[in-house]
Amino acid sequence: MLALREAFQSGGQFIATTHNPEAIRSFSDENTLVLYRNNHLEPTKVRPLKDIKVNGDLVSALIRDDIEP
């Protein structure tokens, strides 16, 4: 994660997906986007994580499907 932060320190964009809890926790809410859809027939929607209320730990909330985008 440190190498990625250094590589993109002066700008740019980095897109990643992960199921690794430590990787999820290492990014800030301000620069993390949540992609979601209600079912496979609907288009994908995008919201900044900072705009989504999360009760407790983000990883635990994701596991419980306890995030309402």
Order of alpha helices (4+ residues) and beta strands (2+ residues): alpha-alpha-beta-beta-alpha
